[in-house]
């Protein structure tokens, strides 16, 4: 139970999230260094993670057992260094730090490279979605202002100079709306293309990695 508690706490910190407080006082005093090393290995942590634990625990006058930690880490690495985990890490855009032992690295990197292909395609979808949202907002804003100016133009009390100014404003707003409309169509086209690519990759990789 003690090992499981430490394992859960470290995993909750995130697989590769920097700046996380690695261990609290209870975990340092529990001293399950092999279990902590196993967790770090299973999460693909770099060897210098041990130094982070030393920094955390020396606050409480406790020195982690490096030999036990490294022994656990070596046992944990095979959990991380798999084809499927490589695909998952790549697909989520995470960085691989070269931690896998040579006999295991080939499968991991194969999966990781495939995952990065999916990640890059999904990023194109996300960027296109953002561009669509931006273009739509610009279109809506230009259209709102255009309608306001068109409504102002019917005021019989306007002077000729005011009418001329409003007509110029209407022309600019129509141009803005037209440009936003073109950008919107182009972004939708890019999103459709990117979504097709993602679907093709899903069809291509699902037999190897399962549904995602």
C-alpha positions as CSV (number, residue, x, y, z in Angstrom):
1,X,0.0,0.0,0.0
2,X,2.8,2.4,0.8
3,X,4.4,1.8,-2.6
4,X,1.0,2.3,-4.4
5,X,0.4,5.6,-2.6
6,X,3.7,7.0,-3.6
7,X,3.2,5.8,-7.2
8,X,-0.2,7.4,-7.4
9,X,1.1,10.7,-6.1
10,X,4.0,10.9,-8.5
11,X,1.8,9.9,-11.5
12,X,-0.7,12.6,-10.5
13,X,2.1,15.1,-11.0
14,X,2.0,14.4,-14.7
15,X,4.2,12.2,-16.9
16,X,6.5,14.9,-18.3
17,X,5.4,18.1,-16.6
18,X,8.3,20.2,-15.5
19,X,8.3,22.3,-12.4
20,X,6.2,19.9,-10.3
21,X,7.2,19.4,-6.7
22,X,8.4,15.9,-6.9
23,X,8.0,14.6,-3.4
24,X,6.4,15.8,-0.1
25,X,7.7,15.1,3.4
26,X,5.7,11.9,3.9
27,X,7.0,10.5,0.6
28,X,10.6,11.3,1.5
29,X,10.3,9.7,4.9
30,X,8.6,6.6,3.5
31,X,11.7,6.1,1.5
32,X,10.4,3.8,-1.2
33,X,13.1,4.8,-3.6
34,X,12.8,1.8,-5.8
35,X,9.1,2.4,-6.2
36,X,9.6,6.0,-7.0
37,X,12.4,5.1,-9.5
38,X,10.0,2.6,-11.1
39,X,7.3,5.2,-11.5
40,X,9.8,7.7,-13.0
41,X,11.0,5.0,-15.4
42,X,7.5,4.0,-16.4
43,X,6.8,7.7,-17.1
44,X,9.9,8.2,-19.2
45,X,11.6,10.6,-16.8
46,X,15.2,11.4,-17.4
47,X,17.9,10.2,-15.0
48,X,18.4,13.7,-13.6
49,X,14.9,13.3,-12.1
50,X,16.8,11.8,-9.2
51,X,18.4,15.2,-8.5
52,X,14.9,16.7,-8.3
53,X,14.0,14.2,-5.6
54,X,17.3,14.9,-3.7
55,X,16.4,18.6,-3.8
56,X,12.9,17.9,-2.5
57,X,14.0,15.6,0.3
58,X,17.0,17.5,1.6
59,X,14.6,20.1,2.8
60,X,13.7,17.4,5.4
61,X,17.3,16.3,6.0
62,X,16.7,13.1,4.0
63,X,18.9,11.7,1.2
64,X,17.3,9.4,-1.3
65,X,19.0,6.1,-2.0
66,X,20.3,6.5,-5.5
67,X,21.1,2.8,-6.1
68,X,17.6,1.7,-5.2
69,X,16.1,4.6,-7.2
70,X,18.1,3.7,-10.3
71,X,17.3,0.0,-9.9
72,X,13.6,0.8,-9.8
73,X,13.9,3.2,-12.8
74,X,15.5,0.4,-14.9
75,X,12.6,-1.8,-14.1
76,X,10.1,0.9,-15.0
77,X,11.6,1.9,-18.4
78,X,10.2,-1.2,-20.2
79,X,6.7,-0.1,-19.3
80,X,7.4,3.2,-21.1
81,X,9.5,2.0,-23.9
82,X,6.9,0.3,-26.0
83,X,5.5,0.8,-29.5
84,X,2.0,1.8,-28.1
85,X,3.4,4.2,-25.5
86,X,5.6,5.8,-28.1
87,X,2.6,6.4,-30.3
88,X,0.6,7.9,-27.4
89,X,3.5,10.2,-26.4
90,X,4.0,11.4,-30.0
91,X,0.3,11.8,-30.7
92,X,0.1,14.1,-27.6
93,X,3.0,16.2,-28.8
94,X,5.2,15.2,-25.9
95,X,9.0,15.3,-26.1
96,X,11.0,12.1,-26.1
97,X,14.2,12.5,-24.1
98,X,16.1,9.5,-25.4
99,X,15.6,7.5,-22.2
100,X,14.9,4.1,-23.7
101,X,17.6,1.4,-23.7
102,X,18.9,0.5,-27.1
103,X,17.0,-2.9,-27.3
104,X,13.7,-1.1,-26.7
105,X,14.2,2.2,-28.4
106,X,13.5,1.1,-31.9
107,X,9.9,0.1,-31.2
108,X,9.3,3.2,-29.1
109,X,10.7,5.6,-31.7
110,X,8.7,3.9,-34.4
111,X,5.5,4.5,-32.5
112,X,6.6,7.9,-31.5
113,X,7.2,9.0,-35.1
114,X,3.8,7.7,-36.1
115,X,2.2,9.5,-33.3
116,X,3.9,12.8,-34.2
117,X,2.5,12.5,-37.7
118,X,-0.9,12.3,-36.2
119,X,-0.1,15.2,-33.8
120,X,1.0,17.4,-36.6
121,X,-2.1,16.7,-38.6
122,X,-4.3,17.4,-35.6
123,X,-2.4,20.7,-35.1
124,X,-3.3,21.7,-38.6
125,X,-7.0,21.0,-37.8
126,X,-6.7,23.1,-34.6
127,X,-5.0,26.0,-36.3
128,X,-7.7,26.0,-39.0
129,X,-10.4,26.0,-36.4
130,X,-8.8,28.9,-34.7
131,X,-8.5,30.7,-38.1
132,X,-12.2,30.0,-38.7
133,X,-13.2,31.4,-35.4
134,X,-11.1,34.5,-36.0
135,X,-12.4,35.1,-39.5
136,X,-16.0,34.6,-38.4
137,X,-15.5,37.1,-35.6
138,X,-14.1,39.6,-38.1
139,X,-17.0,39.0,-40.5
140,X,-19.5,39.5,-37.7
141,X,-17.9,42.7,-36.5
142,X,-17.6,44.2,-40.0
143,X,-21.2,43.2,-40.7
144,X,-22.5,44.8,-37.5
145,X,-20.6,48.0,-38.2
146,X,-21.7,48.0,-41.8
147,X,-25.4,47.7,-40.8
148,X,-25.0,50.6,-38.4
149,X,-23.5,52.8,-41.0
150,X,-26.1,51.9,-43.6
151,X,-28.8,52.8,-41.0
152,X,-27.1,56.1,-40.3
153,X,-27.0,56.9,-44.0
154,X,-30.9,57.2,-44.2
155,X,-31.0,60.0,-41.7
156,X,-32.3,63.0,-43.7
157,X,-30.6,65.5,-41.4
158,X,-27.1,64.4,-42.5
159,X,-24.9,66.9,-44.2
160,X,-23.3,66.1,-47.6
161,X,-19.9,65.8,-45.9
162,X,-21.3,63.4,-43.3
163,X,-22.9,61.3,-46.1
164,X,-19.6,61.2,-48.0
165,X,-17.8,60.1,-44.8
166,X,-20.3,57.4,-44.1
167,X,-20.2,56.1,-47.7
168,X,-16.4,55.8,-47.4
169,X,-16.8,53.9,-44.1
170,X,-19.4,51.6,-45.7
171,X,-17.0,50.9,-48.6
172,X,-14.2,50.0,-46.2
173,X,-16.5,47.8,-44.1
174,X,-17.7,46.0,-47.2
175,X,-14.1,45.3,-48.1
176,X,-13.3,44.1,-44.6
177,X,-16.3,41.8,-44.6
178,X,-15.4,40.5,-48.1
179,X,-11.8,39.8,-46.9
180,X,-13.1,38.1,-43.8
181,X,-15.4,36.0,-45.9
182,X,-12.5,34.9,-48.2
183,X,-10.4,34.1,-45.2
184,X,-13.3,32.1,-43.7
185,X,-13.7,30.0,-46.9
186,X,-10.0,29.4,-47.1
187,X,-9.7,28.3,-43.4
188,X,-12.7,26.0,-43.8
189,X,-11.0,24.4,-46.8
190,X,-7.8,23.9,-44.8
191,X,-9.7,22.4,-42.0
192,X,-11.5,20.0,-44.3
193,X,-8.2,19.0,-45.8
194,X,-6.6,18.5,-42.4
195,X,-9.6,16.5,-41.1
196,X,-9.4,14.2,-44.1
197,X,-5.7,13.7,-43.4
198,X,-6.5,12.8,-39.7
199,X,-9.2,10.4,-40.8
200,X,-6.7,8.8,-43.3
201,X,-4.2,8.4,-40.5
202,X,-6.8,6.9,-38.2
203,X,-7.6,4.3,-40.9
204,X,-3.9,3.7,-41.5
205,X,-2.8,3.4,-37.8
206,X,-5.8,1.9,-36.1
207,X,-4.9,-1.7,-37.0
208,X,-1.6,-1.2,-35.3
209,X,-2.4,1.0,-32.4
210,X,-6.2,0.6,-31.9
211,X,-8.8,3.3,-32.0
212,X,-7.9,6.8,-30.9
